[in-house]
Amino acid sequence: METRVAVISIILENSNPVEQVNKLISDYSDYVVGRMGIPYKKRGISIISVVMDAPQNIISAFSGNLGKLDAVSAKTAFSKYVFND
């Protein structure tokens, strides 16, 4: 199976989608290497970085599902390398 490493940067514009975002991260937990969350209280937003090692279609599906949520922005950066497990 070919996998790639990617980091997904997520910005939550308010606290409303927190549960939905956490559920999505949990749903894809088999592919999550790590996550970091930063509450930016001064601006009333939260920033989350999620590192994944997964097939490209899984990473894209995760990012796409995040993008469907109100008040959530997500961008993905892929590693140039493809790994064969």
Residue pairs with C-beta under 8 A, 6 or more apart in sequence:
1 55
1 84
1 85
2 55
2 56
2 82
2 83
2 84
3 53
3 54
3 55
3 82
3 83
3 85
4 53
4 54
4 55
4 56
4 59
4 78
4 79
4 81
4 82
4 83
5 33
5 51
5 52
5 53
5 78
5 79
5 81
5 83
6 51
6 52
6 54
6 59
6 76
6 77
6 78
6 79
7 49
7 50
7 51
7 52
7 76
7 77
8 49
8 50
8 52
8 59
8 62
8 63
8 66
8 74
8 75
8 76
9 47
9 48
9 49
9 74
9 75
9 76
9 77
10 21
10 47
10 48
10 49
10 50
10 66
10 72
10 73
10 74
11 45
11 46
11 47
11 48
11 72
11 73
11 74
12 18
12 21
12 45
12 46
12 47
12 48
12 71
12 72
13 45
13 71
13 72
13 73
14 44
14 45
14 71
15 46
16 70
16 71
17 69
17 70
17 71
17 72
18 46
20 69
21 48
21 66
21 69
21 72
24 62
24 65
24 66
25 32
25 35
25 48
25 50
28 52
28 54
28 58
28 62
31 52
31 53
31 54
31 58
31 59
31 62
32 50
32 51
32 52
33 51
33 52
33 53
34 50
34 51
35 48
35 49
35 50
35 51
36 48
36 49
37 46
37 47
37 48
38 46
38 47
38 48
39 46
40 46
40 47
50 62
52 58
52 59
52 62
53 83
54 62
56 78
59 76
59 78
60 76
63 74
63 75
63 76
66 72
66 74
67 73
67 74
